[in-house]
């Protein structure tokens, strides 16, 4: 069993609902359970500013799936949410699931890079990751809490939980 951190994000089709659905779908992957997850964060878009704000979160999962099989499961969840991948980088999306860290695996394969190559640059990933794993050591990058200290987090804010009336 591996401990893996998954980034979740959405800025289309009721983003809060999409991220919450993504969390439930992670728990339904074979041989996988969600151990914990961050709260939801509203964040400014990264890389392409002319789009709606995102809702982001990070989940810690335990899985028997190897990295390639887990990636296929994440892509299937995205497709079932209505995501259509095209050549647009950093554009709007219904649901985005990124494998951030898979144990201590370092991998550079077509379509899968571990740890995620940009996670140390992105407050919208590090803030929720720091909430659930501040002492996590990102292979080749350092501790999450140390990486967070070097970022501007002013464009990320925790969302209050929604309560049923």
Secondary structure, 3 states (H helix, E strand, C coil): CEEEEEEEEECCCCHHHHHHHHHHHHHCCCCEEEEEECCCEEECCCCCCCCCCEEEEEEEEEECCCHHHHHHHHHHHHHHCCCCCCCCCCCCCCCEEEEEEECCCCEEECCEEECCCCHHHCHHHHHHHHHHHCCCEECCCEEHHHHHHCCCCCCEEECCCCCCC
